[in-house]
Amino acid sequence: MSATAGEGKTRAPAVRRVAAGEAWSVSEIVCVAGPGDRPYEERHRGVSISAVLEGVFTYRGERGESLLYPGAILLGNDRACYECGHRHSVGDRCMSFNLSEDAFEEIAGMRGRRFAASMLPASDRLTPLFAAIEGLRSGAPPLGAEELAIEVVETVIGALNDGAPKPSAPASWEARRVIEVLRLIESQADEPLDLQRMAALAGLSRYHFLRSFRRLVGTTPYRYLLRIRMARAARRLVTTRDPVTTIALEAGFGDISTFNARFRAIFGTTPSKYREAAAAALRRLCR
């Protein structure tokens, strides 16, 4: 696949292996490329499922071009060529699960299965999974990492079977404007943000901006903001002993009752019980 516009050099991402087994691996991938760099070209080696944790970038593969952002999942078929670019932003961080075709087909329960889409948009269904994936950053026992890899495949297959919506391929001008807002939300998710401010940053009317954002991201700005806040709160519940009230308020929720209600709706339990269950699971894995 040939490189597109860009006069700088190609910056290959840094890859850090987090865990691995005979037919699978988990790696943290950090890219620092920006608009002045050439797109990075590569070929998937094995079936790849990558959770986007930070940053915004475009991915061009066998299914066309997609906009990737925190909360979305990139899907790559074995041996498929692809190209990642940062025309309108700098850097990203992903956690990538790579499986052999045999391992993937065994988990998926179907021989010869290939992804028909290049990404899954952010959704409430994926938020608990992202909280668990973030926990791998500080390391995990091989058994725990392999179990999570299986859960990732099963969740992705389930979402695809349910007909998860596929956001539109971004036009360059539209992607640039929406990316500015995605980066604003990512950097200021704990602060009050309103539609007027986001639309002004995009240089669009509120209703035109809302339509563009929903078409490219697959959800509304408000729901996307809530998912970012909830994912960060869940990670703090697992990795710190900070009080639940402190976590809720610092994540941007105005009161603890609203936070508790939204947390239960997404995770199916209370913040305190979620923390207890995560701690118990970690103790079992470390025995």
C-alpha positions as CSV (number, residue, x, y, z in Angstrom):
1,M,0.0,0.0,0.0
2,S,1.6,3.3,-1.0
3,A,2.1,6.2,1.3
4,T,-0.1,9.3,1.0
5,A,0.9,12.9,1.5
6,G,3.5,13.8,4.0
7,E,7.0,15.1,3.6
8,G,8.5,14.0,6.9
9,K,10.0,10.6,7.8
10,T,8.0,7.5,8.7
11,R,7.9,7.0,12.5
12,A,7.4,3.4,13.5
13,P,5.5,3.0,16.7
14,A,7.1,1.7,19.9
15,V,5.9,-1.8,20.8
16,R,6.1,-3.2,24.4
17,R,5.2,-6.8,24.9
18,V,2.9,-7.1,28.0
19,A,2.1,-10.8,28.0
20,A,2.3,-13.8,25.5
21,G,1.5,-17.4,25.1
22,E,2.0,-20.1,22.4
23,A,-0.6,-18.6,20.0
24,W,-1.4,-15.2,21.4
25,S,0.3,-12.0,22.6
26,V,-0.7,-8.6,24.1
27,S,1.4,-5.5,23.4
28,E,1.1,-1.9,24.2
29,I,1.7,0.2,21.1
30,V,2.7,3.9,21.4
31,C,3.0,6.1,18.4
32,V,4.3,9.7,18.4
33,A,3.8,10.5,14.7
34,G,2.1,13.7,13.7
35,P,0.8,15.6,10.6
36,G,4.4,16.2,9.3
37,D,5.2,12.4,9.2
38,R,4.5,9.9,6.5
39,P,1.8,7.3,7.2
40,Y,3.1,4.1,8.7
41,E,2.7,1.1,6.5
42,E,2.6,-2.5,7.9
43,R,1.0,-5.9,7.5
44,H,-0.9,-7.6,10.2
45,R,0.8,-10.8,11.5
46,G,-2.0,-12.8,12.9
47,V,-5.5,-11.6,13.7
48,S,-5.3,-8.3,15.5
49,I,-7.7,-6.6,17.8
50,S,-6.5,-3.3,19.2
51,A,-8.2,-1.1,21.8
52,V,-7.5,2.6,21.3
53,L,-6.7,4.0,24.7
54,E,-5.4,7.5,23.8
55,G,-5.1,9.7,20.7
56,V,-6.8,9.9,17.3
57,F,-5.6,8.5,14.0
58,T,-6.8,7.2,10.7
59,Y,-6.5,3.6,9.6
60,R,-6.6,2.6,5.9
61,G,-6.9,-1.1,5.2
62,E,-8.7,-3.6,3.0
63,R,-12.1,-2.2,4.1
64,G,-11.3,1.4,3.4
65,E,-10.5,4.2,5.8
66,S,-11.7,4.6,9.4
67,L,-11.3,7.1,12.1
68,L,-10.0,5.6,15.4
69,Y,-10.3,7.3,18.8
70,P,-10.3,6.3,22.5
71,G,-13.0,3.7,23.1
72,A,-12.9,2.3,19.6
73,I,-11.5,-1.1,18.6
74,L,-9.3,-1.6,15.5
75,L,-9.8,-5.0,13.7
76,G,-7.2,-6.5,11.4
77,N,-7.2,-9.7,9.5
78,D,-4.1,-11.9,9.2
79,R,-1.7,-10.8,6.5
80,A,-3.8,-7.8,5.5
81,C,-1.8,-4.6,4.7
82,Y,-2.7,-1.4,6.4
83,E,-1.6,2.2,6.8
84,C,-1.9,4.4,9.9
85,G,-1.8,8.2,9.6
86,H,-2.0,11.3,11.8
87,R,-2.9,14.0,9.4
88,H,-4.7,16.2,12.0
89,S,-3.2,15.1,15.4
90,V,-0.1,13.8,17.2
91,G,0.3,10.4,18.7
92,D,-1.8,7.5,20.0
93,R,-1.6,4.6,22.4
94,C,-3.3,1.2,21.9
95,M,-3.3,-2.2,23.6
96,S,-3.1,-4.8,20.8
97,F,-4.2,-8.5,21.1
98,N,-2.7,-10.7,18.4
99,L,-3.8,-14.3,17.8
100,S,-2.9,-17.0,15.4
101,E,-5.6,-17.7,12.8
102,D,-6.2,-21.2,14.5
103,A,-6.5,-19.7,17.9
104,F,-8.9,-17.0,16.7
105,E,-11.0,-19.4,14.7
106,E,-11.3,-21.7,17.8
107,I,-12.5,-18.9,20.0
108,A,-14.8,-17.5,17.3
109,G,-16.2,-21.0,16.7
110,M,-16.0,-20.7,12.9
111,R,-13.3,-21.7,10.4
112,G,-12.2,-19.2,7.8
113,R,-13.8,-16.3,9.6
114,R,-12.5,-12.8,8.7
115,F,-13.5,-9.4,9.9
116,A,-15.9,-7.7,7.6
117,A,-15.2,-4.3,9.2
118,S,-12.0,-2.5,10.2
119,M,-13.3,-1.1,13.5
120,L,-15.9,-1.1,16.2
121,P,-17.1,2.3,17.4
122,A,-17.1,3.1,21.1
123,S,-20.2,1.8,23.0
124,D,-21.4,1.1,26.5
125,R,-21.0,-2.6,25.8
126,L,-17.2,-2.0,25.3
127,T,-16.6,0.2,28.3
128,P,-16.2,-2.5,30.9
129,L,-13.8,-4.3,28.6
130,F,-11.7,-1.2,28.2
131,A,-11.5,-0.9,32.0
132,A,-10.0,-4.4,32.1
133,I,-7.7,-3.8,29.2
134,E,-6.3,-0.6,30.8
135,G,-5.4,-2.8,33.8
136,L,-2.9,-4.7,31.7
137,R,-0.6,-1.7,31.4
138,S,1.1,-2.5,34.7
139,G,1.4,-6.2,33.8
140,A,-0.7,-9.2,34.4
141,P,-0.1,-13.0,35.0
142,P,-0.2,-15.0,31.8
143,L,-3.4,-16.7,32.7
144,G,-5.2,-13.5,33.4
145,A,-4.0,-11.9,30.2
146,E,-5.0,-15.0,28.1
147,E,-8.4,-15.0,29.7
148,L,-8.8,-11.4,28.8
149,A,-7.7,-12.0,25.2
150,I,-10.4,-14.6,24.9
151,E,-13.0,-12.2,26.4
152,V,-11.9,-9.5,23.9
153,V,-12.4,-11.9,20.9
154,E,-15.8,-13.1,22.2
155,T,-17.0,-9.5,22.8
156,V,-15.9,-8.3,19.4
157,I,-17.6,-11.3,17.7
158,G,-20.7,-10.7,19.7
159,A,-20.8,-7.0,18.7
160,L,-20.3,-7.8,15.0
161,N,-23.0,-10.5,15.1
162,D,-25.4,-8.0,16.6
163,G,-24.8,-5.7,13.7
164,A,-22.8,-3.0,15.4
165,P,-23.1,0.2,13.3
166,K,-20.2,1.1,11.1
167,P,-19.4,4.9,11.1
168,S,-18.9,6.6,7.8
169,A,-15.5,7.0,6.2
170,P,-14.3,10.5,7.1
171,A,-13.9,13.2,4.6
172,S,-10.7,15.1,5.2
173,W,-12.2,18.4,6.3
174,E,-14.9,16.7,8.4
175,A,-12.3,14.4,10.1
176,R,-10.1,17.3,11.0
177,R,-12.9,19.2,12.7
178,V,-14.2,16.2,14.6
179,I,-10.6,15.2,15.7
180,E,-10.2,18.6,17.3
181,V,-13.2,17.9,19.5
182,L,-12.2,14.3,20.3
183,R,-8.9,15.6,21.6
184,L,-10.6,18.3,23.6
185,I,-12.9,15.7,25.2
186,E,-9.9,13.4,25.9
187,S,-7.9,16.2,27.6
188,Q,-10.7,17.8,29.5
189,A,-13.2,15.0,30.2
190,D,-13.3,16.0,33.9
191,E,-14.4,19.5,33.1
192,P,-17.8,20.9,32.0
193,L,-18.1,20.8,28.2
194,D,-21.1,21.9,26.3
195,L,-22.3,21.5,22.7
196,Q,-21.8,25.2,21.9
197,R,-18.1,25.1,22.8
198,M,-17.4,21.9,20.9
199,A,-19.3,23.1,17.8
200,A,-17.3,26.4,17.9
201,L,-14.0,24.5,18.1
202,A,-15.1,22.5,15.0
203,G,-16.2,25.7,13.2
204,L,-19.7,24.4,12.6
205,S,-23.2,25.2,13.7
206,R,-24.3,23.1,16.7
207,Y,-26.7,20.9,14.6
208,H,-24.2,20.4,11.8
209,F,-21.5,19.5,14.2
210,L,-23.8,17.1,16.1
211,R,-24.6,15.3,12.8
212,S,-21.0,15.1,11.7
213,F,-19.8,13.8,15.1
214,R,-22.5,11.2,15.3
215,R,-21.8,10.0,11.7
216,L,-18.1,9.6,12.2
217,V,-17.9,8.5,15.8
218,G,-21.1,6.4,16.0
219,T,-22.5,8.2,19.0
220,T,-23.2,11.7,20.3
221,P,-20.6,13.9,22.0
222,Y,-22.4,13.7,25.3
223,R,-22.5,9.9,25.4
224,Y,-18.9,9.7,24.2
225,L,-17.8,12.1,27.1
226,L,-19.7,9.9,29.6
227,R,-17.8,6.8,28.4
228,I,-14.5,8.5,28.7
229,R,-15.3,9.5,32.3
230,M,-16.6,6.1,33.2
231,A,-13.7,4.2,31.9
232,R,-11.2,6.4,33.8
233,A,-13.3,6.1,37.0
234,A,-13.3,2.3,36.7
235,R,-9.5,2.2,36.3
236,R,-9.0,4.4,39.4
237,L,-11.3,2.0,41.3
238,V,-9.1,-0.9,40.5
239,T,-5.7,0.8,40.8
240,T,-6.2,3.1,43.8
241,R,-7.8,3.2,47.2
242,D,-9.3,6.6,46.6
243,P,-12.8,7.1,48.0
244,V,-15.6,6.5,45.5
245,T,-17.0,10.0,46.0
246,T,-13.6,11.5,45.2
247,I,-13.2,9.4,42.0
248,A,-16.8,10.4,40.9
249,L,-16.3,14.1,41.4
250,E,-12.8,14.2,39.9
251,A,-14.1,12.3,36.9
252,G,-16.5,15.1,36.1
253,F,-19.7,13.8,37.7
254,G,-21.6,16.4,39.6
255,D,-22.9,14.1,42.4
256,I,-22.3,10.6,43.6
257,S,-25.9,9.4,43.0
258,T,-25.6,10.2,39.3
259,F,-22.3,8.4,39.1
260,N,-23.6,5.3,40.9
261,A,-26.6,5.1,38.6
262,R,-24.5,5.4,35.4
263,F,-21.9,3.0,36.7
264,R,-24.4,0.3,37.5
265,A,-26.1,0.8,34.1
266,I,-22.8,0.1,32.3
267,F,-21.0,-2.3,34.6
268,G,-24.0,-4.1,36.2
269,T,-22.9,-3.5,39.8
270,T,-22.0,-0.7,42.2
271,P,-18.5,1.0,42.2
272,S,-17.7,-0.6,45.6
273,K,-18.6,-4.1,44.5
274,Y,-16.7,-3.6,41.2
275,R,-13.6,-2.7,43.2
276,E,-14.0,-5.7,45.5
277,A,-14.5,-8.1,42.7
278,A,-11.5,-6.8,40.8
279,A,-9.3,-7.1,43.9
280,A,-10.5,-10.7,44.5
281,A,-9.9,-11.7,40.9
282,L,-6.3,-10.3,41.2
283,R,-5.7,-12.2,44.4
284,R,-6.8,-15.5,42.7
285,L,-4.6,-15.0,39.7
286,C,-1.5,-14.2,41.8
287,R,-1.7,-17.3,44.0
